[in-house]
């Protein structure tokens, strides 16, 4: 065993939360180590939002071409060359681990490859090394949640999907979350036969269900077989075919597929950190922390991002923000509480995208708020018809009297960008009346905002 190495801070995880905290604490003069069992860079840069958006970009181009064919656009049939698209995607992901490692070295951060496990309250083992630290930050991210059915070892993860050399002809997605819908929209436009099986009648539960229903309808119109109230009970392999057993209503059915993808949610990746040895309390949502992201049971330990039960949504900007909050509290004592996450925008990158910020209608009612709802199918609006989209819509919630925007929910062209304007208005306290009075550049998707208020 090598000699014990001592640090002011050891960070577990090199994603947005961990990297942010490590660099800030190192810049303040702390001796910092960062540890990851996977290539340096974290989920977003390597296995999540960034590479996914490259694939979505190809799907957007395919969709726009097909929508506009015969309406001024003609030419050879356009198709997605999957191997070439994956090679393009790799130009973004392949350089990340080396660049991150070089960045840590330049900053004076000790970067270690391996799985960290607690030995004591503030002592970790990484391979054959023992690390002793004044503080530990757990920012280990998330992993696919256990599905709990026989044969779940046959599931392909979202990470594996993003590395497929060839897209199989028949793809089935288990679960109706954003991973399933985003990848389904890519796969069907790449020529695959696609099916989604979701356990209940509320897919995309974190989003407004009226607009989620528009997305489900649009997805079915693409040719994706979206089945709700269809819990998967078993997955088996028969030769080269995967057979998925599901219950649909009162019947049990089987579905053949070449690829079965896990889209049934994610959980904190902290199961094997031996947290009990450090007296670090955890729950299903992650390490139990106080408002300063400090462990409630071990003050030497902090947690941020998907690994923390902080109440924040599992989004990259939230992870980066929590990395900053954790760093400030480590450096200065617990002075900076986590913010209110109500006004954090979230997007499902389908084509078109579904986006949301603020409260859903049911939540606003539960809180006893008095508000006006505007909800409209906007398929007839110029911004939708101009690009020949068959469906779009929105829902906004505005508090009576104050004009405060409580929530905005969008489905349609550029919803992923327009939602950020609503988030900005809500953060800055800009009322619905003031938004209506802005002379937006026209014709743009942003210029539709006054009609939504």
ZAMARGU-4260 file (C-alpha; in steps of 0.2 Angstrom, whole numbers, plus 5000, padded with zeros to 4 digits):
<rodrens>
0) 5000/5000/5000 | 5006/5017/4995 | 5009/5031/5009 | 4993/5040/5014 | 4991/5056/5004
5) 4983/5071/5012 | 4972/5085/5004 | 4961/5099/5009 | 4947/5093/4998 | 4944/5077/4988
10) 4930/5078/4975 | 4922/5062/4969 | 4916/5065/4951 | 4922/5075/4936 | 4906/5081/4930
15) 4899/5099/4931 | 4897/5099/4950 | 4914/5091/4954 | 4924/5101/4941 | 4917/5117/4947
20) 4920/5115/4965 | 4938/5108/4962 | 4944/5122/4952 | 4936/5135/4964 | 4944/5127/4979
25) 4961/5125/4971 | 4960/5143/4965 | 4958/5148/4983 | 4974/5139/4987 | 4967/5122/4993
30) 4976/5106/4990 | 4963/5097/4980 | 4961/5079/4972 | 4948/5074/4960 | 4943/5056/4957
35) 4933/5047/4943 | 4930/5029/4939 | 4925/5034/4921 | 4934/5045/4909 | 4936/5063/4915
40) 4922/5074/4909 | 4906/5068/4917 | 4889/5063/4910 | 4884/5079/4900 | 4900/5081/4890
45) 4903/5063/4887 | 4887/5053/4889 | 4873/5065/4889 | 4867/5082/4884 | 4882/5087/4872
50) 4883/5071/4862 | 4864/5069/4862 | 4862/5086/4855 | 4873/5082/4840 | 4861/5067/4836
55) 4846/5078/4838 | 4853/5091/4826 | 4853/5078/4812 | 4835/5073/4817 | 4830/5092/4816
60) 4838/5093/4798 | 4829/5077/4793 | 4813/5083/4800 | 4814/5100/4792 | 4818/5093/4775
65) 4804/5081/4775 | 4791/5094/4781 | 4797/5107/4767 | 4798/5094/4753 | 4785/5100/4740
70) 4784/5117/4748 | 4799/5124/4739 | 4812/5111/4743 | 4816/5097/4731 | 4831/5086/4728
75) 4838/5069/4732 | 4830/5060/4747 | 4840/5065/4762 | 4845/5051/4775 | 4855/5049/4791
80) 4871/5040/4789 | 4872/5033/4806 | 4891/5028/4807 | 4896/5045/4799 | 4885/5054/4812
85) 4893/5044/4826 | 4910/5049/4820 | 4905/5067/4820 | 4899/5065/4837 | 4915/5058/4843
90) 4924/5074/4837 | 4916/5082/4852 | 4917/5068/4865 | 4934/5060/4861 | 4945/5075/4866
95) 4936/5079/4882 | 4945/5067/4894 | 4963/5072/4889 | 4958/5090/4889 | 4950/5089/4907
100) 4966/5079/4913 | 4977/5093/4906 | 4966/5106/4914 | 4967/5098/4931 | 4986/5096/4929
105) 4988/5115/4924 | 4978/5120/4939 | 4987/5109/4951 | 4973/5097/4955 | 4978/5079/4957
110) 4967/5069/4946 | 4965/5050/4950 | 4957/5037/4939 | 4947/5024/4949 | 4932/5020/4960
115) 4933/5029/4977 | 4926/5021/4993 | 4926/5028/5010 | 4937/5020/5023 | 4933/5032/5037
120) 4923/5048/5040 | 4935/5058/5029 | 4947/5044/5022 | 4945/5036/5005 | 4953/5022/4996
125) 4956/5023/4977 | 4964/5008/4970 | 4979/5005/4981 | 4980/5022/4987 | 4973/5029/5003
130) 4968/5048/5003 | 4965/5058/5019 | 4955/5074/5017 | 4949/5088/5028 | 4933/5088/5017
135) 4925/5077/5004 | 4913/5082/4990 | 4902/5069/4983 | 4898/5073/4965 | 4897/5056/4957
140) 4882/5059/4946 | 4868/5047/4942 | 4866/5030/4934 | 4851/5020/4926 | 4839/5016/4939
145) 4836/4997/4942 | 4821/4991/4933 | 4817/4977/4944 | 4812/4964/4930 | 4820/4948/4925
150) 4831/4950/4910 | 4836/4968/4914 | 4854/4964/4910 | 4848/4964/4892 | 4845/4983/4892
155) 4855/4995/4883 | 4859/5011/4893 | 4859/5028/4885 | 4878/5028/4886 | 4878/5013/4875
160) 4865/5020/4863 | 4877/5035/4860 | 4891/5023/4855 | 4881/5012/4843 | 4891/5008/4828
165) 4875/5003/4819 | 4858/5007/4823 | 4847/4991/4824 | 4831/4990/4814 | 4820/4988/4828
170) 4822/4998/4844 | 4811/4998/4860 | 4812/5010/4874 | 4807/5005/4892 | 4800/5021/4901
175) 4793/5037/4895 | 4805/5050/4901 | 4815/5062/4891 | 4829/5049/4886 | 4816/5038/4878
180) 4807/5052/4868 | 4823/5061/4863 | 4832/5045/4857 | 4816/5039/4849 | 4814/5055/4839
185) 4832/5052/4832 | 4830/5033/4829 | 4814/5034/4819 | 4821/5048/4808 | 4836/5037/4805
190) 4825/5024/4798 | 4822/5012/4813 | 4806/5005/4819 | 4803/5012/4836 | 4792/5008/4851
195) 4790/5016/4868 | 4782/5007/4883 | 4778/5017/4898 | 4771/5010/4914 | 4757/5023/4917
200) 4747/5036/4908 | 4759/5050/4913 | 4775/5051/4902 | 4787/5065/4905 | 4779/5068/4922
205) 4790/5083/4926 | 4782/5092/4912 | 4764/5100/4909 | 4753/5085/4904 | 4743/5094/4892
210) 4758/5099/4882 | 4766/5082/4885 | 4750/5075/4877 | 4754/5085/4861 | 4772/5078/4861
215) 4765/5060/4863 | 4753/5063/4848 | 4766/5071/4837 | 4778/5056/4841 | 4765/5044/4836
220) 4762/5053/4820 | 4780/5050/4816 | 4777/5032/4817 | 4783/5028/4834 | 4772/5016/4844
225) 4770/5025/4860 | 4760/5013/4872 | 4755/5020/4889 | 4749/5010/4904 | 4761/4996/4898
230) 4773/4991/4912 | 4787/4979/4906 | 4787/4963/4916 | 4802/4953/4908 | 4815/4954/4895
235) 4822/4938/4887 | 4834/4935/4873 | 4830/4922/4859 | 4844/4920/4848 | 4848/4938/4841
240) 4830/4944/4845 | 4826/4952/4862 | 4808/4949/4867 | 4800/4961/4879 | 4785/4955/4889
245) 4773/4969/4895 | 4756/4971/4902 | 4744/4982/4892 | 4727/4984/4901 | 4721/4967/4905
250) 4732/4958/4892 | 4750/4952/4892 | 4759/4955/4876 | 4776/4952/4869 | 4786/4964/4858
255) 4801/4959/4847 | 4816/4971/4846 | 4834/4971/4841 | 4838/4984/4854 | 4830/4988/4871
260) 4835/5004/4878 | 4834/5009/4897 | 4824/5025/4898 | 4816/5022/4915 | 4825/5035/4925
265) 4841/5037/4934 | 4847/5037/4952 | 4862/5043/4961 | 4878/5034/4958 | 4883/5032/4976
270) 4879/5014/4980 | 4896/5007/4981 | 4905/5022/4990 | 4903/5013/5007 | 4894/5028/5014
275) 4890/5019/5030 | 4909/5019/5035 | 4909/5038/5034 | 4892/5040/5043 | 4885/5048/5028
280) 4866/5047/5028 | 4857/5044/5011 | 4840/5042/5004 | 4834/5037/4987 | 4837/5054/4980
285) 4855/5055/4986 | 4866/5060/5000 | 4855/5069/5013 | 4861/5087/5014 | 4856/5103/5023
290) 4853/5119/5014 | 4872/5122/5012 | 4874/5105/5003 | 4883/5098/5019 | 4879/5080/5025
295) 4867/5081/5039 | 4877/5066/5047 | 4895/5070/5043 | 4900/5088/5043 | 4916/5084/5034
300) 4906/5079/5018 | 4897/5089/5006 | 4887/5083/4990 | 4881/5092/4974 | 4872/5088/4958
305) 4864/5072/4955 | 4872/5064/4970 | 4864/5076/4982 | 4846/5075/4989 | 4845/5094/4987
310) 4828/5096/4979 | 4836/5102/4963 | 4831/5095/4946 | 4844/5083/4938 | 4850/5096/4925
315) 4868/5101/4921 | 4866/5120/4925 | 4859/5115/4942 | 4874/5103/4945 | 4886/5117/4940
320) 4877/5129/4952 | 4878/5117/4966 | 4896/5114/4963 | 4898/5133/4965 | 4887/5133/4981
325) 4897/5119/4989 | 4914/5127/4985 | 4908/5144/4993 | 4902/5135/5008 | 4918/5125/5010
330) 4929/5140/5008 | 4919/5152/5018 | 4909/5142/5030 | 4891/5139/5027 | 4885/5155/5021
335) 4877/5152/5004 | 4861/5142/5004 | 4855/5133/4988 | 4843/5144/4978 | 4825/5141/4974
340) 4825/5130/4959 | 4807/5134/4953 | 4813/5145/4939 | 4825/5133/4931 | 4821/5129/4913
345) 4820/5111/4907 | 4819/5105/4889 | 4815/5088/4881 | 4825/5089/4865 | 4813/5081/4853
350) 4808/5088/4836 | 4800/5100/4840 | 4806/5102/4858 | 4795/5102/4874 | 4801/5115/4887
355) 4795/5121/4904 | 4800/5133/4918 | 4791/5137/4934 | 4776/5129/4941 | 4764/5117/4934
360) 4745/5121/4935 | 4742/5108/4948 | 4756/5113/4959 | 4751/5132/4958 | 4733/5126/4964
365) 4740/5116/4978 | 4750/5131/4984 | 4733/5141/4985 | 4739/5154/4972 | 4727/5164/4962
370) 4731/5164/4944 | 4726/5165/4926 | 4729/5151/4913 | 4732/5154/4895 | 4732/5138/4885
375) 4731/5136/4866 | 4735/5125/4852 | 4745/5136/4841 | 4746/5125/4825 | 4738/5139/4815
380) 4751/5153/4821 | 4763/5159/4807 | 4778/5154/4817 | 4772/5136/4816 | 4765/5136/4798
385) 4780/5144/4791 | 4790/5129/4794 | 4775/5117/4791 | 4775/5110/4808 | 4758/5100/4811
390) 4757/5104/4829 | 4762/5117/4843 | 4755/5124/4859 | 4759/5133/4875 | 4752/5136/4893
395) 4756/5151/4904 | 4752/5154/4922 | 4751/5172/4928 | 4747/5177/4945 | 4731/5188/4947
400) 4734/5206/4953 | 4753/5206/4952 | 4755/5200/4935 | 4770/5188/4941 | 4773/5174/4929
405) 4772/5158/4938 | 4775/5146/4924 | 4778/5144/4906 | 4776/5128/4896 | 4780/5127/4877
410) 4779/5114/4863 | 4784/5120/4846 | 4798/5128/4835 | 4812/5135/4846 | 4804/5131/4862
415) 4821/5127/4869 | 4827/5145/4866 | 4811/5154/4870 | 4809/5146/4887 | 4825/5154/4892
420) 4817/5171/4890 | 4803/5166/4901 | 4816/5160/4914 | 4825/5177/4913 | 4809/5186/4916
425) 4804/5176/4931 | 4821/5177/4938 | 4822/5196/4936 | 4804/5199/4941 | 4798/5205/4924
430) 4779/5205/4924 | 4768/5198/4910 | 4762/5216/4907 | 4780/5221/4904 | 4784/5206/4892
435) 4768/5211/4882 | 4775/5228/4880 | 4792/5223/4873 | 4794/5227/4854 | 4802/5210/4850
440) 4811/5207/4833 | 4798/5200/4821 | 4795/5188/4814 | 4803/5177/4827 | 4797/5164/4839
445) 4801/5176/4853 | 4789/5189/4845 | 4775/5176/4850 | 4778/5179/4868 | 4766/5194/4870
450) 4752/5183/4863 | 4755/5170/4877 | 4753/5182/4891
</rodrens>
